[in-house]
Structures are given as C-alpha cells and as structure tokens.
Amino acid sequence: MTEHLADPRRPHSTRRVVVAGIAACAIGLTGAGWATHAAATPATSATTTVRQPATTQQPTYGTFDGPPATTETTESAATDATSAQEVGLVYINTTLDYGTGKAAGTGMVLTADGEILTNHHVVEGATSISVEVVSTGRTYGADVVGYDSTHDVAVLQLEGASGLTPVTTDTTEQVATGNSVTGVGNANGDGGAASAAAGTVVALDQAITVSSETGGAASRLTGLIEVDADIIAGDSGGALYDDDGEVVGMNTAASSGAANVTGYAVPIAQALSIADDIESGTVSDTVVIGNHGYLGISLSSQVTGALVAGVAQDSPAADAGIATGSTVTGLNGASITSADALSEAVSRLPVGDRATVAWTDNAGQAHTATLTLGGGPVG
C-alpha cells in the first residue's frame, strides 16, 4: 500500500468499450485507464500509456448500460483533422509515478492563458505533465487545477501560456440522435496530425461502468453521448464536434473488438459546469482542488504500524533520511499507528507544506525531521 490512495477508477453489457487514452508496451499499444464493454470482454483504455515496468497503470474494463443501438451506422475510417479542427486542441503527455510509465491523451484549450479541459483518466497517476498545442507545436509544462474522477473531468493550467485560441463550444443547441459529429484527438497517442473520426449520434444519456483491472471499485459514468464514430485509444479528452464545427462533447470511451466502433463522450455543458466549479475552487463530494502532498514512501499493509516498504529516489522522505524498514510514528505532532492513518494524514496536506515526521529506523533509533512535501501522483 502506498501513502497515496488513488480514487477508484470506474468504467460496464455486450460490446467491449475503451476509453480514449492509450498505453504502449513492448509489442504495441494497450489500454491504460478506462474501458467499457457491453459483454464481458476486456477492453483497452482511451488514454495512451507506455508501459515500462509491469506495475504501471493497468487497463480497466466495463460494460455498456442500455440496449444495443439499432440505428444504422455511418461510421467511416478516421482521417487527418483539418486545421480548423486542430485549433484549440492539445496533446497531453504524462510521466506516471516518477518515471515508472508514460501516458498520452488529448485536451481542449478553454482560455487564452492556458486553461485546459481533459478527462481525469488522462492525467490520473501523473507526476509530471507536458502539453503540446497542436496548432503551434509549442509545448508547456502543466499543473492540475482540480478534477472530478466521478464524472471523468479534469482541468489543467499551462505554465507561462498566453495568446492561445480556445475551442468554440456549443452549450445551447440540443444534441439529438442522428446528428452528424466528428471526434478529434491524438489517436494512438503518437502525435503528429490530429485524427478526425466522423459519425452520428446514436443515443443520449447513456451510462457505462468502469473498474480497475487490478481490483479497484467499479463506478459509473452517466449522461454520456453515444456515437458511432471511430474513436480510439489516445482520443480521450479530445473534441466531439457537431456539423457547425463547435464542440458538443469530450471524447471519453469507445468500444473495441467489433467491426463497428461505439464511442462515448461527456456532454460539453456538463464538462464545463464541472470545470467552472474547479476553477472557482468549489470543493464537493466529487470535485478535488489541486493536488495533495507527497512524502515519497510506500507502506507495508502486512504489519501493524506504518512500516516503510520503499522510498522513492530524491523524494522528501529520502532527503530526510527515512529508509526502507523504518516505521513512521508521528506526523505534525499526531501519533501515527497504521499505514492507513499516515496515508490519510498526508493526503490532507497540500503540496509545499512543511511537515514534521517522526520515525524509528530498523535499528530502533528514533528520528524527527521537518520536510517540504512534494506533489504526489494525481489521484
């Protein structure tokens, strides 16, 4: 068990569905983050994750709630996006868990100074984030402003950005079944020209359930737009355009393992409403603002107490002299008696806080040090 417990991931009845992100292993791209299916077939994620050790993010699985669509599909193979479709689009590349893996997805520019809308699962587990503006090729570092893992929405802020062109959104016109749409994003997470997958709206107000392949609790995404566009891994967080070239949804998941792909998008009005809450710092049962502090240790769940099972290189804990085999006994004057207690205490502290940690080393010698908390992996 680690000191940072990520929020449960989520995705659900017969076709396999993947989130629009990607993961790559030695032999190719695999899902890493989200998936859904309408049966019980594994799905790949819609975020791109480059796997290094086998311990990085695992694909998630799920199913589609509701009857199979009977609408005639107009799905066609994805093509390169037009320059107009690339305006306001960004590619998001993340390092996971301090270098144990990489991931890639898509996002959309909301403001000229670099506020970015994307899926939570695109940045989940990230310890560093870089963002490339597709229309200019310029790359920026980015910080997480906040996120809502329940609705799969996150907001980033680019460092030092100005003069960016935001996407044009349509929150007033009702999306209807049969509407023509185009999903645009960083298909396969390989950069270059954005991909554009044309199709139609098949159904509205759809629900999918996602869960971690490694056993995380399942949860649901609801109110989604279902489309028959060829949305694939890497497109997560990208734009779903209507036939007027305005954004009506954010690509989030897609089916796999069938001739015709079914995609899912968060309605843009819902995503922007959540983004507004994040921007205003409004915390709720689902909205988290900023990131939590990080000591840089993993804890054993096999013993009583907060036994250190590992220490990340160059982390605050390492700099303070905490070593594997130590037992953390206190934080900011409060007694720590379990791994869960330490995890919860650290998660309540913001990045940059000064924290006093007490521990005993494996020889039984007591130590105390005051350190500055780093930023942990995005929850």
Stockholm file with secondary structure:
# STOCKHOLM 1.0

chainA/1-379         MTEHLADPRRPHSTRRVVVAGIAACAIGLTGAGWATHAAATPATSATTTVRQPATTQQPTYGTFDGPPATTETTESAATDATSAQEVGLVYINTTLDYGTGKAAGTGMVLTADGEILTNHHVVEGATSISVEVVSTGRTYGADVVGYDSTHDVAVLQLEGASGLTPVTTDTTEQVATGNSVTGVGNANGDGGAASAAAGTVVALDQAITVSSETGGAASRLTGLIEVDADIIAGDSGGALYDDDGEVVGMNTAASSGAANVTGYAVPIAQALSIADDIESGTVSDTVVIGNHGYLGISLSSQVTGALVAGVAQDSPAADAGIATGSTVTGLNGASITSADALSEAVSRLPVGDRATVAWTDNAGQAHTATLTLGGGPVG
#=GR chainA/1-379 SS CBSCCCCCCCCCCCSEEEESBEEEETTEEEBCSCEEESSSCCCCCSBEEEESSTTSCCCEEEEEESCCCCSCCCCCCCEECCHHHHTTEEEEEEEEGGGTEEEEEEEEECSTTCEEEECHHHHTTEEEEEEEETTTCCEEEEEEEEEETTTTEEEEEETTCCSCCCCCBCCSSCCCTTCEEEEEECGGGCCSSCEEEEEEEEEEEEEEEEEETTSCCCEEEEEEEEECSCCCTTCTTCEEEETTSCEEEEEEEEEESSSSCCEEEEEHHHHHHHHHHHHTTCCCSSEEESCBEECCEEECSSSSBEEEEEECTTSHHHHHTCCTTCEEEEETTEECCBHHHHHHHHHTSBTTCEEEEEEECTTSCEEEEEEECEECCCC
#=GC SS_cons         CBSCCCCCCCCCCCSEEEESBEEEETTEEEBCSCEEESSSCCCCCSBEEEESSTTSCCCEEEEEESCCCCSCCCCCCCEECCHHHHTTEEEEEEEEGGGTEEEEEEEEECSTTCEEEECHHHHTTEEEEEEEETTTCCEEEEEEEEEETTTTEEEEEETTCCSCCCCCBCCSSCCCTTCEEEEEECGGGCCSSCEEEEEEEEEEEEEEEEEETTSCCCEEEEEEEEECSCCCTTCTTCEEEETTSCEEEEEEEEEESSSSCCEEEEEHHHHHHHHHHHHTTCCCSSEEESCBEECCEEECSSSSBEEEEEECTTSHHHHHTCCTTCEEEEETTEECCBHHHHHHHHHTSBTTCEEEEEEECTTSCEEEEEEECEECCCC
//
